[in-house]
């Protein structure tokens, strides 16, 4: 058995990654299980209303490590927990905090996938003698001979599609990554888990951002900044309408996200929504639902998957947040090679700086970037 | 292991984590599981059988410690001994002196006591890993009640100057506890010469069973038991005696004393030195725990701690494990991931170097073939790691 065949599976202790590991092990592959320890769930526990005892279903909780270890033991594969806390804080938590403080709405999962998970996992895999990695993401990854490129595609279960968070994968990463669940639906994955006798087959899915227990961003920001001995920057400012009329003041831009309706602190006969957040002037613009619609968006820090680069305009569908139904648009090259502009056929609601825009051609991910 | 990743031949070089039972120990324990199962506190003959076995083990331990039998208390191991010494002696307002390189059984207990109003001073070691007795002397205060220092450090093997520290404790009128978990069985003990009041050991670090240990408690030391209940162990530790465990500990101690006389450790030291010299031939490699002359300070015969430049120790441990070599790097945190060793950090290593460090601790039964195997596997693994991992060139803390 040569080392080339060893596959390192990222195991979170959830159903998906456990089933991915089980499928590979039962197919006779040589498998090593790895859990990335990213965040110490006890670190900010009990501060500023953050729950004391982290519950299961969040990465790095002790229960999840226990579950992952048990699955690995059941499959008879070696299993290790790898400490990536320092990198996670540097590459994911810090950027998340600064983006939020700047009035943008970041997606830590994409940051993590782009900067840490795949990159670090591949490196760890190689250093322990495995050449490929596998994860429990719902996506399909195939090599296309004609184009000479690795293509990322939407999975069989569109409801579980995670390609939106995977747009940053490079060709080199895709070439060494397996997504064993890509052609299965979630119910089929649970069935597979049961078939392999995994005790966690019925474990509920996790939903929250792993390092933010309870999902309250503001609690997290306050507690994290306090731990770091930093103060929350003063970002209070004016609340204005799109015509410039001042409606009042707000207490800080990090309280808002584009499209938000609740908690604006002003009375109005018609519902008001956040339209724009200016991180320089701290001005928050609000307006009617109809004003939220935008015809164009610009994205930068692009990564191309099905193409080497965009040379001429292209018809694509663009997804602008996790639960968004991709919308038709024309994608045009920008003066900068790592940026592009998308013009929607129909205006889209709440295009939010800081989120990512991912471009699809049918089932294929063309590429994606960060909305500016 | 169905996936064929675990080679059949494994070399275990993590003796400071735990050791296997020697066959003589298993044999000695065997009758006490089913045949002589009595409760050592019972009046009847079944109880008396058990009592005799416990008493015999006590005699052996008294010989190991060089103390009176009445000064031996059996317990559940090193953590309980360390906890008993600190919690059993210190009250609000007392002062404790310990070191920053102790085992977490002492460090965490000290932190908890600090939360409860005990004043604690953590003294740092010299860069060699050795405690300077003068720094302990400087830490003495009028209300210093206890000094707790380890005999041999678990990460570096460095032997601490406990006799000198014992004299300092005596001058200050403070109690002195020694965590001898790593030292016991590797170096001779003599509690009178050291001048300690308390000393803790654990069976499983010296080829005895897990979950059992013993403590030397000098007569008249007012240490309170952690566990309250029956009048076992002369009221110093409640709870039915772990008879098979105590028998195993007694046999392990007997064999350990024999090893101290028959040159077994000289043989291990020679193997360790050959391993160390071989690994130090790799470029970008160095020894943790050297004095100003670059030579290692006095340390336990079985331990060496080395750094490998541009290597993530955690990945190296995994890579070696998959090649059949068991070693350790740093300490395992709550989830099982590796944290940089607090001992190496206290010695002044930066985090990157501490994370690039590995501990090799040889069993008393180590062989030339073990060393040959490790000397074959480690250079390959290090080379591979350096090729694939830039280790972020020290940018991460």
Interface residues (C-beta under 8 A of the other chain):
Chain A: X1 X6 X25 X29 X30 X31 X32 X35 X37 X40 X42 X60 X62 X65 X69 X75 X76 X77 X78 X80 X81 X82 X83 X85 X86 X87 X90 X123 X124 X126 X127 X128 X129
Chain B: X1 X2 X3 X4 X5 X6 X312 X314 X315 X316 X318 X319 X321 X322 X323 X333 X334 X335 X336 X337 X338 X339 X384 X385 X388 X389 X392 X396 X397
